[in-house]
Amino acid sequence: MKITLCLCFVSLVFLAGCGTPSTGPVSQGQNTIQADGITPKLSPSTTPTLSNLEKINSIVEPSIHQPVVISAAEELTASGWAVDQSAQSEASGVEIVIDGKAYRAKTGIERMDVANYLKVPAYSRAGFSFSAPADAFGRGKHQLSLRVIAKDGKSYFETPAVAINVE
């Protein structure tokens, strides 16, 4: 399987304005989702990691197909992989950040393709996935990024945002 590494995710990026977002519940439609991320308590890092947000819903490579349009009646799903390159291991966690609020993604998903391609066996469980009702974020324009938590759990690197539109 060919793995596409987006240089924008590998390049050194410092995101100004990554303040501490609120962690209260989001309820715009009939669904509610609690922002349960831990990264508001961690330090942002300028040390890049390797990651790839491969899909948002059915859109492959969403960073080059923006904005990603999602029906409010659907689940918002995101999947891909992330590693802590400096520690040569899988990341200790991945969070999906939507409009500044962090939500924990399921991590530890097997990704032998990543381990084989990058030639690092420790990356074999670098996959992540996330799912939440799209209407919980409200109709309109949103920004989605990843926060890749370092293996030591003390800091995170945030990727550039992808524009999404819930209709």
Secondary structure by P-SEA (a helix, b strand, c coil): cbbbbcccccccccccccccccccccccccbbbbbccccccbbbbcbbbbbbcccccccccccccccbbbbccccbbbbbccccccccccccbbbbbcccbbbbcccccccaaaaaaaccccccccbbbbbccccccccccbbbbbbbbccccccccccbbbbbbcc
